[in-house]
Amino acid sequence: MLTWVDLLALFSLALGLALGYRGGVALAFAGGGVLLYLLLAQVGLSGPGWALGLGLLLGVLGKSLPLPPLSRGLEALLGLLGGLGLGLFLALALWTGYPWERTAAGGLRYPAASLPTPIYEGVGQSPFAREAFRLAWQTPWLRKALGLEGQNPR
């Protein structure tokens, strides 16, 4: 059963796709900003400020560059790809952004038991949140980009 966490994450994915289709090349540049952010996060330049700044900068750049006219289909396809990248990254950030904690055995507990009950149940009962956290934790470059590596567990 989907929880409110899943609905928020899937809504952000759907919104990224819809904006990509409508925005065209500008959203393709913003999606490229996600890829650039993933690369910059590997050298320590990560955080919401960097992500927002890169996305806005590349979106404005894509809107203001005098690009040759593209067919509507190609522009929609490029926008969809950029929107998909943006939406997937936002969905992963929503699924993995809750506190985690180390157990006595040295493992990880996601979500942390110290969360308020409605939030703990929403994340804990999500069919996607734990798997997304496991994927992000086991992938070093994704762990850096989502800020899980330096996070102080509660």
C-alpha angles and dihedrals in degrees: 000000000000118000131204089267091058092047091053092048095045090046090055090050092049091046091051090052094047093047090046092054093048097037097048116180095006090061090044087060091047089051088050086055088062090055091047089049090052089054095045091048089063090064094046102267099122138127139094093286093057092045094049093044094050093046094049094043094050092042091054090044091053091049096048103040114100096239121176113262112272128202114262091246094053092045091050091048093051090047092049091052091050092045091049091053092047094045094047092050092049091047091050090048091052094047095046102033099091122098120272131191139205117248125223089256091058097256129117129258116206119218104025115246090229092072118108112270099252092050093043091051093045093052096035095052094045112115090211108036099074093043091048090049091048091050092048093046094049093047108072097201092048091047089056094045094050092046096240095126099064095032115124105230117224 
